[in-house]
């Protein structure tokens, strides 16, 4: 039994993603993997994000965007699962119990290719989300990635992160909070919400960083957002294109949870949880590549597997009244 067996199980299973269920659904043949075999796979091997990159690098091309964001894998009933902490979830708009997952995603607007990941576990490793942010980007630079731009949320728009991206020689685009202080024409510091910004954008000075270009957008519901980029020649159309592409990471988060069982592992040990997460991301990589090649949605691909199982049962039904 190899990691590939567990990955294919995560792709096929409609709901349960436990070692016991993985053993139950194995084809009947001598020496079929038992429950303990899958448990040893998750608890003994060391989690290695490089395994994901070895499979993903063939699907990454020069250019495109690198999008980095975090998501919470819900564990509302976890009491003894390691790496589970109270943290803010945008989905629930509040603090919940779960595992914080940071993912570095490459996209060209059509593809969803996860390249690296990390689990937020500050009480044990002492690393903040900003530390993991810089670590993931540093590894991507060492691997020779050449993105057009790096996109991320306002949570990661600290000066240290912006300077780190600039030191790598990359461009960046992010949202800024309404009270982020900037300078206009060498004037005093003022919130970006008080700065008049034309539709084409405006160049301002970010204290501690330097010149940046900012944009103002208004959503249909009236919500105002402020965008910033280190590329001073950026226009409004390019800003809109990159913000649309960066939404692919939200689709990716939905995909690994709904179709690859990323948050359904019931193991208690932190190593088992990390291995399960890594294998679920590799399962998503296969699902995404197949769906892109065949022109299917993830939902259609998942239901094709389930329909085949239902069709096999209807050919020989065995539940009947005596």
N, C-alpha and C positions, 0 to 999 in steps of 0.2 A: 504494500500500500504506500502510495506517494502523496505528495501535496496535491497533485493533479486530481486524484480521486476525491479529495475533500472539496476542491474548487468546483469540480463538476457537480458534486452534490449540492453545493450552495446555489448553483445556477438552476438546478432542477427542482429543488424542494419548494413547495408553495408557501410554507409557513414555518414549520419546525426546523431549527438549525442547530440541533444538539448532536453530540457524539452517539447517543443511544439511537436516535432516529437515523443517523447516517449508517449505522450497522444494520438496522432493520430493513432498509430499502436496497441493500446490496443484492446483486443477482445471485441466485442459488448455484454455487459451484464449490467444490472442495477447497478449503483454505480461504474462504471469503473473510474479509476483515471484520473483526469483532469490535465491540464498543471500546475495549481497552486500547486497541490499536489506534483509533482516532484520538483518544485521550492522550496517549503518549506523543502523538504528532503535535498536539497543541501545547503540551506542558514541558517537553524536553528540548525541542529545538529553540534556538535563540531568534527572536524576531529580527528580520533583516530587510529593511526597505530597499536595499540594492537589488533584491530579487525582482521587485516590481520594475525597476529601471531597466534591467536586462531584457525584460519583455516589452517595455513601452518604448524604448529608444528607436525601434524600427518604424514606429508610427509618428514620430515627431520630426517635423521638417524645420528648416531655417525660417525665421520669421514667426508669425503667429503671436499669440499673447500667452504670458504666464499669469495665471490667476491664483491667488493664495487667499484662503479663507478657512474659518473653523466652523465646526458643527458639533452639536451635542447628541451623542447616541443615548437615547432615553433609557434609564434604568430606574423607574419610579419605585420598584419594590425591592431593590438591592439593599441588603443589610451587611453582607460579608464579602462582597465582590471588591477586589482591589482595583485601584485607579478610578473608582467612582467617587465623584465629589459634587458638592453643590456648586452650580455655576449658572450663569445667565444664558437663557435660550431665546433666540429671536422667534422661534416657532411658537413658543408658549408665552412670549413677552413677559417673562419672569424667571426667577431662579428655580431650577429643578435639579434633581439628582441624575447624573449621567457621566459619560466618558467624553472628554473633549478631544476631538479629532481635527488636526490641521492637515490640509491637503494642498499640494502644489499641482495645479492642473494646467496642461497645455491645450490650447484651442485655436482653431483658425476660423471660428464662427460656426462650423459644422460638427467638428469632432470634439469628443470629451476624452482626453487622454491623461489620466492621473500619472504623474511622474515620481512623486515622493510623498511621504506622509510622516506624521509624528503624533504621539499621544501626549496630551497635556496632563502632567502628573507632578506638579510643583512640590507637594508635600514630601515626595520621595527623591526626586532628582534635582530640585531647586531651580528648575528652569521655568521662566515665565513664557507666556505666549509670544512676546516680542523676541525673546531669546530663540525660541523655536522658529519663528519667522525668519530671522537672519540666518539661522543654521540651514534651513531648507534652501534658501536662495543661494547661500554659499556653496552648497553641494551641487546645485544646478549649474553654477558658474564653473566649478571644477570639472563637470562632465562635458563642458563645451557647448552648452545651450546658448543660442543667440536669438532671444525673443525680440520682437518689435517693441514690446512694452510690458511692464509688470503692473497688474491691476490688483487692487486690494481695497478693503473697507476702511472707513475713518478710524476704526479701532486701532489700526496698525500705522496710522499716519504720524507717528512720532518723528522728531528730528533725527534721532539715532537711526531709525529705519530708512528714512529718506536719504540720509548721507551714506548709509551702507549701500543702497541701490546705486547711487551716483558713483561710489568707489568701484563698483563692478562694471561701470561703463554702460549701464542700461538706462532707458527712459522709464518713467513711472506715471501712473494716473490713479487718483484716489478721490474719495469724497472728504470734505472738511466739515467739521461741525460749525454751527452758526456763530459760535463765540470764539472761533479761532482768530487770534490776533495777527494782523498784517499791517504793512505800511504802504501808503500810496504817495508817490512823488516825494519821498524823503520826509513825510509828515510823521505825526505821532502814531503810535499803535492804536488800532481800532478793530472792532469785530468785523469779520468779513461780511456779516449781514448788513452792515451800515455802509458798505462800499458800493457805489453805482457801477454795475457791470453790464456793458452792452451785450447784445446777442452774440457778437463775434468773440467775446472774451476780453480780458484785460490783464495786463502784466502788472504784478504787484511784488512787493518784497516780503518774504517770510523771514521774520527775525530768527537768526541762528542758522539759516540755510542759504538764502539768497533770492534771486529773482525766480518767480514761478508765474504761470499763466492760470487764471481762474475763470470759471464759467458759472452761470446761474441758470438752473432749469426749473420749470414749474410743472408738476405732475397734473393730470386731469382732475384729481381731487383737491388741487390747490396747494399741495405740499411742495415746499421750496427746498431744493438741494443745491449745494455748492460743490463744484468739482475743481480739482487742481491737477496740474501736470508740470513736470520739469522741462517739457519740450516747449520752448517759448514760441515756436512757429506753428503750434497746433491750432487747427481751426475748429469751428463748432461741429462741422460734419464728422471730422475725425474723432472728436471727443464722444459724439453720440454713437459712432460705430464701435468704439472700444468699450463703452459702457454696456452696449447691447451684447457684445461678445463675452464680457465678464460675467453675465448672468448664467453662462453655461455651468459655472460651478454650483449654483443652486440646483440646477437640473441634475447634476452629478450626485449631490447629496441625497436627493430624492431617489435616484437610481440605486445607490448602494444599500439604502435602507429598505426600499420596497421590493427590489428584485434580487438582491444578493445577501440578504440577512445579516447586514453589518451589526445591527443592535440586538440580535436574537440569541447571542451566545449566553449560556447560563453558567459557565465555568467561574469559579471563585478566584483563581490565581491570576495575577496581573499578566504574567507571561502568556497564559492561555488566551486571555482576552486580546492581547496585542497580536498574537499569531492569527487568531480568528479574524481580526480586523484586516490584517495584511492579506490574508487569503481571500477575504470577501472583495477587497479592492482589485486583486488580480482576477477574480471571477468577473467583476464588472468590466475589466479591460477586455476580456474575451467576448462578453456579451455585446459591448459597444462596437468592437471591430466587426463582429458577425452582422450585427444589425445595420451598420453603415454600408457594408458590402452588399447586403441583400435588399436594402431599402425598406427595412422594417423598423417599427418602434420597439422599445424594450418591452412594452406591454404585450405586443403581438408575439414576440419571440417567447416570452414566458408562457403565454397561454397555448402556444403550439405544443409545448412539452406536456402541459396538463391535458389538452385535448387528446393527444395520443394515448395517454393513460386512461382517460374515460372511454375512448374508442375501443381499447383493448378489453376493458371490463364489459362493455356492452356486447362485444362479440361472444363472451362467455360469462354471463351474469351468474352469480352463485348465491345471491340473497333472495330467498323466496319463502313463502309461507309453507309450513309442513303439510 
